[in-house]
Protein backbone atom coordinates (compact mmCIF):
# COMPACT_ATOMS: atom_id res chain seq x y z
CA UNK A 1 0.00 0.00 0.00
CA UNK A 2 1.23 3.48 -0.77
CA UNK A 3 2.08 5.65 2.21
CA UNK A 4 -0.69 8.18 2.84
CA UNK A 5 -3.12 6.31 0.60
CA UNK A 6 -6.75 6.82 1.63
CA UNK A 7 -8.49 4.32 -0.66
CA UNK A 8 -7.99 0.97 -2.37
CA UNK A 9 -10.02 -0.82 -5.05
CA UNK A 10 -11.83 -4.14 -5.16
CA UNK A 11 -13.30 -6.16 -8.02
CA UNK A 12 -16.08 -8.13 -6.37
CA UNK A 13 -16.50 -10.41 -9.38
CA UNK A 14 -12.87 -11.61 -9.19
CA UNK A 15 -11.89 -10.88 -5.59
CA UNK A 16 -8.90 -8.84 -6.77
CA UNK A 17 -7.78 -6.09 -4.38
CA UNK A 18 -5.63 -3.29 -5.77
CA UNK A 19 -3.94 -0.19 -4.38
CA UNK A 20 -4.73 1.75 -7.56
CA UNK A 21 -7.55 1.36 -10.06
CA UNK A 22 -6.57 -0.62 -13.16
CA UNK A 23 -6.12 1.18 -16.46
CA UNK A 24 -8.54 -1.29 -18.07
CA UNK A 25 -11.01 -3.70 -16.52
CA UNK A 26 -14.30 -5.28 -17.50
CA UNK A 27 -15.43 -5.23 -13.87
CA UNK A 28 -16.60 -2.48 -11.54
CA UNK A 29 -13.92 -1.17 -9.20
CA UNK A 30 -15.29 -0.53 -5.73
CA UNK A 31 -13.42 2.32 -4.03
CA UNK A 32 -12.97 1.53 -0.33
CA UNK A 33 -11.32 3.40 2.58
CA UNK A 34 -8.02 1.80 3.64
CA UNK A 35 -9.45 1.45 7.17
CA UNK A 36 -11.65 -1.36 5.75
CA UNK A 37 -8.85 -3.28 3.99
CA UNK A 38 -8.54 -6.08 6.58
CA UNK A 39 -12.31 -6.56 6.62
CA UNK A 40 -12.40 -6.75 2.82
CA UNK A 41 -9.48 -9.19 2.76
CA UNK A 42 -11.23 -11.46 5.28
CA UNK A 43 -14.41 -11.45 3.17
CA UNK A 44 -12.48 -12.24 -0.02
CA UNK A 45 -10.64 -15.03 1.78
CA UNK A 46 -13.96 -16.43 3.06
CA UNK A 47 -15.67 -16.29 -0.34
CA UNK A 48 -16.57 -19.57 -2.00
CA UNK A 49 -16.83 -20.37 -5.68
CA UNK A 50 -20.20 -21.57 -6.95
CA UNK A 51 -20.83 -22.01 -10.65
CA UNK A 52 -17.96 -19.70 -11.55
CA UNK A 53 -19.23 -16.95 -9.25
CA UNK A 54 -17.76 -15.79 -5.94
CA UNK A 55 -20.20 -16.05 -3.06
CA UNK A 56 -19.34 -13.67 -0.23
CA UNK A 57 -20.38 -13.72 3.43
CA UNK A 58 -23.87 -12.29 4.08
CA UNK A 59 -24.19 -8.50 3.69
CA UNK A 60 -20.61 -8.05 2.47
CA UNK A 61 -21.69 -6.76 -0.95
CA UNK A 62 -24.07 -4.30 0.72
CA UNK A 63 -21.19 -3.04 2.87
CA UNK A 64 -18.89 -2.84 -0.14
CA UNK A 65 -21.44 -0.76 -2.03
CA UNK A 66 -21.92 1.54 0.95
CA UNK A 67 -18.17 2.08 1.40
CA UNK A 68 -17.85 2.74 -2.32
CA UNK A 69 -20.57 5.42 -2.24
CA UNK A 70 -19.05 7.13 0.79
CA UNK A 71 -15.52 6.98 -0.66
CA UNK A 72 -16.53 8.41 -4.02
CA UNK A 73 -18.39 11.29 -2.35
CA UNK A 74 -15.32 12.00 -0.24
CA UNK A 75 -13.03 11.91 -3.29
CA UNK A 76 -15.34 14.30 -5.08
HELIX and SHEET records of a PDB file:
HELIX    1   1 UNK A   34  UNK A   36  5                                   3    
HELIX    2   2 UNK A   37  UNK A   46  1                                  10    
HELIX    3   3 UNK A   60  UNK A   75  1                                  16    
SHEET    1   A 3 UNK A  16  UNK A  18  0                                        
SHEET    2   A 3 UNK A   7  UNK A  11 -1                                        
SHEET    3   A 3 UNK A  30  UNK A  33 -1                                        
SHEET    1   B 2 UNK A  48  UNK A  50  0                                        
SHEET    2   B 2 UNK A  53  UNK A  55 -1                                        
END                                                                             
